[in-house]
């Protein structure tokens, strides 16, 4: 019999060893679909909590299930320390020199000792070294560091995105999302969050006004709108009575300190906080996206966690429901973010996710060493509890009460208290609502090297290649470079006439964009082109309206407009009057001609008609077409969901086909057990161990239980300990052993058939076989309206 099992082919997570007897343990497997009902890992420092969490994430990665990980302590970066060859030289850069000194070893010796220990641990836990390579190659691992350039920078303050249509239609959910966002923003400037405070109500009103118009907000825009809100009343009171301009200015100045801080650029540069892009790469490979936040202060951590949870919730509500596990959200330490009596900004979105995520195939795993600081009413939505060593009686009682509540009181509290009190390190109780009873198991040896907390320097080393590629990707485009060069040339040749504002026809409006407070301003002209468009296709259920607005750099020497040089300026807020001490660059002369302006407006309308298209995606074989607001990544995720569901359906059919075979094997094993019991004094350890090996075969894992009952295993194991090491020359024992060997061969053949069929199922439904095609919907002339040409004066 094989000593290792390809659990990932069966959609099973191998998480540890369940003890059957003093000397006998069997693999403990967990169906990945069970994580759709979420999980909690609870245990004191040193209980093995991190190892269990990393095991679950490793199994998900091997199964091509993406994970988004919130890492407040810095431990989850260990997932990137995978060394398939298990050589000392691979471990050496990550070995602490002090550990080697403490052990009286050189660094090389300590590294080799660690490598040997990892190999022994992995191969001794029903695993092979090959699983490390499988993990490393199955997913794309990245560490993001919001507010820092140590890891991959993430842009989170550049824009507060308007939520999708599904959330806009749910007023309670929209209000909850806005409240959480506003509370986290106010916490950044040390303003206590209170839903009845003027600050909270004003900001919520601004967000509600923008979001209901499907407009994003940047922090700069938010600060501007605090001073000059887009409404005149709050409730029944006029704005000035409710919140005077002087007080609003003070609030705006407080928030402005965030932008004024030199470190602000670290919050707005880098990859956008887009959940779709954090789950799969362009080839359909799962991503493991780790957000390391140990370098942030408490307010910044709360702000980021709240924002990420809200983004997760917004993304999730755009998805279709699925019965398969789509993705994992893992939080390594929930202490302070989900308390029982307080309501920090992170609590409401987390509670909403726990209640709703299962319908969308998103599994949530929460880990903590502080049981008394968890809202157990919220955790009543948790389906699997992993409970490790706990220190105080209060901790134990709190966990038991929560577990009892989640399981409707069907728990023997006294027995459970006794069990928890006697747990060893790396040993956990598992209560899964999808299974009967509880299980006690020891966590498996992780495939990743557990170095301990990953420092900022470690992150820099691990992410150096990815950061270099990102810098190449975000290098200014040729268009932007050209504009910069133009600006430099123009500014160098600025004449005295440029200080005078040009006279232009009244037919064209003028807007102003300032980004600083200064004694004087130099303003560069742009052509501002805007229009409303509507894509319509009734057969594909498309009716998408959008407003487009572009700016085009204006040089005084040009004699025509090239619309291909446009830059997107969506969601910008412009001033309607120029400020004192503003100086202006010259405009092209043709913009002083009213007829030319009207002609330009017509040209822009024609340009839109020819070039603006709604790009959609489809897969012909599954008859899937993207929705009008669905990105390529979201469509690819939906396609993967459909394929996962088909795989699940085929595997369930396979279970039904093999059910009779399984029952037949159980009967044969029972008969062999009875024979063995009669002759146990003459049975060898080899005979009984073979029988146990059959009982723990891949077939048993596939059906979610051991073919040989645990009771029988215990008895067989006892027989093995009392048996002689040499088989007696008795014919009946020979027959029993021959029957066992025949059954072992039968099961091996069945295992091979099972693996082949499952591999074929996975191969048939691999996303690489399902081509995504792009197609476009064009505009009709009548669906282009409100076309305008304006002049934008932008501070340089």
C-alpha positions, -999 to 999 in steps of 0.1 A, spaced: 0 0 0 11 36 -7 23 55 23 11 88 8 -23 98 -6 -31 124 -33 -58 141 -12 -60 171 -35 -74 150 -63 -103 141 -41 -111 177 -30 -99 168 5 -77 188 29 -53 167 48 -49 185 81 -35 161 106 -35 126 123 -64 113 143 -52 91 171 -69 56 172 -47 39 197 -15 47 216 5 35 187 -19 40 158 -29 72 140 -48 77 108 -49 106 84 -76 132 92 -91 147 61 -116 175 58 -138 182 28 -129 216 13 -166 223 7 -171 223 45 -152 255 48 -181 273 31 -196 273 65 -165 289 79 -140 279 106 -125 293 139 -91 283 152 -87 291 189 -57 283 211 -31 300 233 4 310 222 23 278 215 -7 256 209 1 251 172 -25 275 159 -3 291 132 7 256 119 -29 245 116 -39 278 98 -10 274 74 -19 238 67 -54 248 57 -40 275 34 -15 251 19 -42 226 11 -63 253 -5 -34 265 -26 -28 229 -38 -65 227 -47 -62 259 -68 -84 278 -43 -73 314 -38 -69 330 -4 -69 365 9 -50 366 42 -49 394 68 -17 391 88 -15 414 118 15 395 134 37 387 104 35 349 106 17 341 74 46 351 51 61 317 61 39 304 33 65 316 8 93 296 25 89 264 5 120 244 -4 111 213 -25 147 199 -24 148 202 14 185 211 13 203 229 41 215 256 17 179 266 10 171 270 47 203 288 55 192 324 46 162 321 69 180 305 99 185 328 130 222 329 138 213 330 175 195 296 172 227 281 158 248 296 186 224 283 213 227 248 198 265 250 196 263 246 158 276 265 128 250 282 106 255 255 79 250 228 105 219 244 119 204 248 84 211 212 76 196 201 109 165 221 102 162 206 66 165 171 80 139 178 106 115 191 80 120 160 58 115 137 87 84 156 98 68 156 63 75 120 53 65 108 88 30 124 84 16 105 54 31 130 30 59 131 4 85 157 -4 68 161 -38 39 179 -21 62 209 -14 69 214 -51 32 209 -58 23 237 -33 50 260 -47 38 256 -83 1 255 -76 -4 291 -66 11 326 -70 22 339 -35 24 376 -28 29 398 3 13 432 2 23 459 26 -3 488 27 13 521 37 48 507 31 71 498 2 86 467 19 63 444 0 41 450 -30 25 484 -24 -13 486 -26 -33 517 -35 -61 520 -10 -65 557 -4 -66 568 -40 -103 560 -43 -132 547 -23 -150 528 -50 -188 530 -54 -203 496 -47 -221 476 -73 -257 476 -82 -265 447 -58 -254 467 -28 -270 499 -40 -303 481 -41 -299 469 -5 -302 502 16 -294 485 49 -262 469 35 -252 502 18 -257 521 50 -237 496 69 -208 497 44 -207 535 44 -208 537 82 -179 513 85 -159 532 59 -166 566 76 -158 552 111 -124 539 99 -116 572 82 -124 592 114 -103 568 134 -72 578 113 -74 613 128 -84 601 162 -120 612 161 -141 587 181 -167 570 159 -203 578 169 -231 573 144 -249 603 159 -219 627 157 -220 656 132 -187 644 116 -201 609 111 -234 621 97 -218 647 73 -193 621 59 -220 595 56 -242 619 37 -213 628 13 -206 591 7 -243 583 2 -247 612 -22 -217 600 -43 -224 563 -42 -261 566 -52 -248 585 -83 -224 556 -89 -194 579 -83 -161 569 -67 -146 592 -41 -109 600 -35 -97 613 -2 -89 647 -18 -124 649 -32 -138 640 2 -119 668 19 -131 692 -7 -167 681 -3 -165 685 35 -159 722 30 -184 726 1 -209 696 3 -231 688 -27 -263 694 -7 -278 723 13 -296 704 40 -289 677 64 -322 662 76 -346 692 81 -318 716 90 -299 737 66 -262 728 63 -248 759 81 -271 753 111 -262 716 114 -225 720 108 -210 754 103 -184 761 77 -157 770 102 -163 736 120 -163 718 86 -130 735 77 -115 722 110 -126 687 101 -112 691 66 -79 703 79 -76 673 102 -82 649 73 -57 670 52 -30 660 77 -32 625 62 -24 638 27 2 663 40 22 635 56 51 625 34 42 588 39 8 594 22 22 584 -12 27 549 2 -10 546 5 -19 557 -30 8 540 -51 9 504 -62 -16 479 -73 -53 488 -68 -72 471 -40 -92 450 -64 -104 417 -50 -109 402 -85 -72 408 -93 -62 393 -60 -78 359 -66 -65 345 -99 -38 355 -124 -45 358 -161 -39 321 -166 -64 310 -140 -38 301 -113 -50 308 -78 -33 336 -59 -24 336 -22 -25 373 -13 -11 381 21 -17 415 36 11 421 62 0 449 85 23 444 116 42 477 107 10 498 110 -3 515 141 -36 504 156 -57 531 139 -41 523 105 -47 486 110 -83 491 118 -87 514 88 -71 489 64 -89 458 78 -123 476 76 -116 488 41 -105 453 29 -136 437 45 -158 462 28 -141 456 -5 -145 418 -1 -182 423 7 -187 446 -23 -170 421 -46 -188 392 -32 -222 407 -38 -214 411 -75 -209 373 -78 -234 346 -85 -241 319 -58 -221 287 -60 -221 253 -42 -183 250 -45 -156 266 -24 -146 297 -44 -121 315 -22 -109 318 14 -106 349 36 -82 342 65 -75 365 95 -46 354 116 -56 373 148 -91 386 152 -85 401 187 -98 436 188 -116 434 154 -147 414 164 -153 421 202 -185 411 220 -195 445 234 -179 472 212 -185 481 176 -153 489 158 -155 497 121 -144 461 112 -172 444 131 -202 450 109 -186 439 76 -171 408 92 -205 399 107 -222 404 73 -196 383 56 -201 355 82 -238 355 75 -237 358 37 -204 345 23 -213 308 23 -240 314 -4 -212 329 -27 -187 301 -20 -164 322 2 -151 305 33 -139 325 63 -113 313 87 -107 333 119 -79 326 143 -73 340 179 -56 333 211 -80 355 231 -114 337 233 -129 363 257 -126 390 231 -147 374 204 -184 380 197 -197 345 200 -231 354 188 -214 364 156 -195 332 156 -227 312 158 -223 313 120 -191 292 122 -195 256 111 -161 242 121 -143 248 154 -107 239 160 -99 242 197 -63 239 210 -46 245 243 -62 272 264 -46 288 295 -74 300 318 -106 285 330 -124 316 317 -110 310 282 -121 274 283 -156 282 296 -160 309 270 -151 286 241 -174 258 254 -203 282 257 -197 295 222 -193 260 208 -225 248 226 -244 278 212 -232 271 177 -242 235 180 -276 242 196 -265 228 230 -257 193 218 -224 193 236 -213 176 269 -197 206 285 -181 187 314 -165 162 291 -154 189 267 -138 209 295 -119 179 306 -107 171 271 -95 207 264 -76 208 297 -56 178 287 -47 188 251 -10 186 241 8 210 218 -3 208 182 -33 188 193 -68 202 185 -104 193 190 -124 196 158 -162 200 158 -176 201 123 -214 206 119 -212 186 87 -201 155 107 -212 138 139 -193 141 172 -159 156 178 -125 145 167 -92 149 184 -62 152 161 -26 163 159 -18 188 131 2 176 102 37 188 95 35 219 74 51 220 39 63 256 45 92 264 68 79 281 100 107 306 105 86 328 128 74 364 122 86 377 88 103 411 91 101 440 67 136 431 54 124 395 49 94 407 29 117 430 8 139 399 0 109 377 -9 91 403 -30 121 419 -47 114 404 -82 77 412 -81 83 448 -70 108 452 -98 82 440 -124 56 462 -109 79 493 -112 84 484 -149 46 481 -154 38 515 -138 65 534 -157 48 564 -173 34 557 -207 48 573 -238 18 596 -239 24 608 -204 61 612 -211 52 633 -241 29 655 -221 56 660 -194 81 669 -221 56 693 -236 50 709 -202 87 713 -196 92 729 -230 62 752 -226 72 763 -191 107 771 -203 94 792 -231 67 810 -212 62 845 -224 48 875 -206 16 872 -226 10 838 -209 1 855 -176 -30 870 -191 -61 848 -192 -70 842 -229 -103 855 -242 -125 828 -256 -161 826 -269 -189 823 -243 -200 791 -260 -172 772 -243 -173 768 -205 -141 769 -184 -132 747 -154 -103 749 -129 -83 722 -111 -60 732 -82 -42 708 -60 -23 732 -36 -27 763 -15 -2 789 -29 5 826 -34 4 821 -72 -6 794 -96 4 785 -132 -24 769 -151 -20 747 -181 -49 744 -206 -66 711 -215 -95 704 -238 -122 688 -216 -144 665 -237 -175 648 -221 -205 629 -232 -232 605 -219 -235 572 -237 -258 542 -235 -250 507 -247 -281 487 -255 -285 451 -266 -318 435 -256 -309 399 -265 -279 400 -242 -298 420 -215 -275 449 -219 -286 485 -210 -255 503 -197 -254 540 -192 -221 558 -185 -206 593 -185 -172 597 -201 -149 626 -196 -114 631 -211 -88 658 -212 -64 665 -240 -32 685 -236 -33 718 -254 -2 734 -268 -5 769 -283 12 758 -315 -11 730 -325 -37 735 -352 -59 704 -347 -70 681 -319 -59 645 -318 -85 626 -297 -62 596 -295 -41 616 -269 -70 617 -245 -65 610 -207 -93 597 -185 -104 621 -157 -134 603 -143 -148 615 -110 -127 647 -108 -141 677 -90 -135 711 -107 -138 747 -95 -159 771 -116 -138 802 -109 -101 809 -111 -82 818 -80 -65 851 -74 -29 853 -87 -35 826 -114 -14 829 -146 -23 811 -178 -5 795 -207 -16 804 -242 -44 785 -260 -43 774 -297 -57 802 -318 -85 781 -333 -102 778 -299 -111 814 -302 -133 807 -331 -169 798 -323 -174 778 -355 -143 758 -348 -156 749 -314 -189 736 -327 -170 716 -353 -148 702 -326 -178 691 -306 -192 672 -337 -158 656 -343 -157 644 -307 -192 629 -311 -180 611 -342 -149 599 -325 -170 584 -297 -193 567 -322 -163 551 -339 -143 541 -309 -163 536 -277 -173 500 -274 -186 478 -246 -162 449 -244 -178 416 -232 -166 381 -228 -181 347 -235 -174 310 -234 -193 291 -260 -191 256 -247 -206 265 -213 -229 292 -229 -216 318 -205 -216 355 -214 -203 383 -191 -226 408 -176 -224 445 -185 -203 455 -155 -184 422 -151 -146 425 -155 -125 398 -172 -113 386 -139 -148 383 -124 -160 365 -155 -130 341 -153 -139 335 -116 -175 328 -126 -163 304 -152 -141 286 -127 -171 284 -103 -191 266 -130 -162 242 -137 -158 235 -100 -195 227 -97 -193 203 -126 -162 186 -110 -182 183 -77 -211 168 -96 -190 143 -114 -171 133 -82 -205 128 -64 -216 105 -92 -183 87 -88 -191 82 -51 -225 67 -60 -209 43 -84 -183 32 -59 -208 30 -30 -216 -7 -36 -179 -15 -39 -172 2 -7 -199 -17 12 -185 -50 -3 -150 -42 9 -164 -33 44 -180 -68 46 -148 -85 35 -128 -66 61 -153 -75 88 -150 -112 79 -112 -109 79 -113 -92 113 -134 -120 128 -109 -146 115 -80 -126 127 -95 -123 162 -97 -161 164 -61 -165 155 -47 -133 170 -21 -152 191 -5 -165 159 -9 -133 138 22 -113 130 25 -75 133 29 -74 96 -5 -90 91 -24 -67 114 -6 -36 101 -16 -46 65 -52 -48 77 -50 -13 92 -33 0 60 -63 -12 41 -87 5 65 -69 38 60 -66 36 22 -74 63 -2 -108 48 -7 -117 54 29 -105 90 26 -126 95 -6 -158 84 12 -150 106 42 -145 78 66 -123 48 73 -135 16 57 -123 -2 88 -141 12 119 -120 29 146 -132 4 171 -119 -25 150 -87 -7 144 -81 -3 181 -86 -40 186 -64 -50 156 -37 -27 169 -39 -43 203 -35 -77 186 -5 -64 167 12 -54 200 6 -88 216 15 -109 185 47 -127 179 70 -112 152 71 -144 132 41 -159 115 33 -194 128 32 -223 104 -6 -228 107 -27 -232 76 -56 -210 88 -33 -181 95 -18 -185 61 -53 -183 46 -61 -151 65 -29 -135 54 -35 -146 18 -70 -131 20 -56 -98 34 -30 -96 7 -57 -103 -20 -79 -76 -6 -50 -52 -4 -43 -58 -41 -80 -54 -49 -81 -20 -31 -49 -8 -48 -64 -15 -82 -96 2 -72 -75 32 -59 -57 34 -92 -90 34 -111 -105 60 -88 -74 83 -92 -75 79 -130 -111 88 -132 -108 118 -109 -77 130 -129 -98 127 -161 -126 147 -145 -102 175 -134 -85 174 -168 -118 177 -187 -130 206 -166 -96 225 -164 -102 262 -172 -73 259 -197 -97 240 -220 -124 267 -219 -114 296 -241 -126 330 -232 -135 351 -263 -139 388 -263 -166 406 -284 -180 441 -285 -213 460 -285 -212 492 -306 -230 525 -299 -259 537 -319 -259 574 -329 -290 581 -308 -273 567 -277 -247 595 -277 -259 626 -259 -250 656 -237 -217 660 -257 -197 690 -244 -164 706 -252 -149 727 -223 -115 742 -213 -98 729 -182 -72 750 -165 -50 727 -145 -24 737 -119 11 726 -128 
